[in-house]
Amino acid sequence: MLAGGYVRYMAPELIEDSSVPATTHSDTYSFAMLILECITERVPFSNIRRDTQVIHAKTTKKQFPLRPEGPEWDNHAPEGLWELMMRCWAVRPDERPTMGHVHSFFLHRA
């Protein structure tokens, strides 16, 4: 992991305002980043070298990580999982699913 690489997992609202406390909404955002790393075996925003550029992409440009392409992606994560991850990365924290919803998603896929 790169030094200071934690910003790659951190919800944008926590980066933008240091007085904003971590919440279950920000945890949901981070959890989806962990799912991405588990599937791709790369840190989130692996196409961006510097953490400062990741911060800019997340806070100013409101960008999401790139979706991996290729047959190996299709084998590891179906469309529904990517859609869930995108919902977990919603810019507005209150639009992110609850962890109960995320848990339910995985229970129904087992």
N, C-alpha and C positions, 0 to 999 in steps of 0.2 A: 504494500500500500504506500502511496505517496505521503510524504510528510504533510500533515494537515488535511489528509484525504477525507476526513469526516464530513466536510461540506458536501461531498458527493451524495451523502445519505440524508443530510439534514433538510427538513422542510424549508421552503423559501421564506416563510414568515419568520422563522427563527434566525435566519441570516439577515433579513432586512431590518429587524428591530430586536436588539439584545434584551429589551425589557419584556418581550413576549415570552411567557413561560411555555415549556413543552407541554403538549396535551396528548390525548389519545389520538386526535386528528394528525398531529405531527408524527406520532408513532406509526400510524397507518402508512403515511408517506414513506417513512424510513423502511418499514417492513417490505414494501413493494420494491424498494431499491435492493434490499437483501435478496428477494426472490430473483431479481434480474441478475445479480452477481452469481447466485447459485446456478442459474441456468446457463449463463454465458461464460462463467469462470473469469470474468473481467469486472473491474470496478465500474460503477455507473459513470456514464459520460466518458467511457474509455477512449472515444475519438477526440477528446479535448485534453490536451496535455497539462495545462496549468490550472490549479484550483481557482485562481482569480478569474480565469475565463469561464470556468464552470459556474461560479457565483454570478457572473454577468449573464450567462445563458439562462440560469434559473430565475433570477430576480428581475432583470431588465427585459430580456427577450421572452420570458415565460415559456422556455423550451423544455421538452421532455427528452429523456434518453432516446437514442435512435433504436428502432426496432431491429434486432438482428435478422439477417436474411440467410436463406439457404435451407436445404433439407434438414440439417441438424436442428435448426430452430423449430421446424414443424414437428419433429419427433419429440422435442422436449416440452413444448408449450403450445397448446392449441390457441386458436383465435380468442376463445373465451377468457383465457388467462391473461392475454395481452390487454384485452378490454378492461378486465378487473384492475390490472396494474395502472392503466391510464386513469381510471377513476380514482385510484389511491393517490395519484399525483395531481389531482385537481388543484388549481391555483387557490381557490377558496377552500379553506380547511373544512368548513361546514358542508361542503359538497362531497367530501370523501366518505367512502363507506365505513361503517363501524367494523371493528375487528370481529365482532360477532358475525357480520355478513361475510367477511373474508373467510372465517372459519367454516361457515356453512358452505361456501363455495367449494372448499377443499373436501369437506365431508361428502358432498354429493358427487364428487369426481372419483372417490376411492372405490 
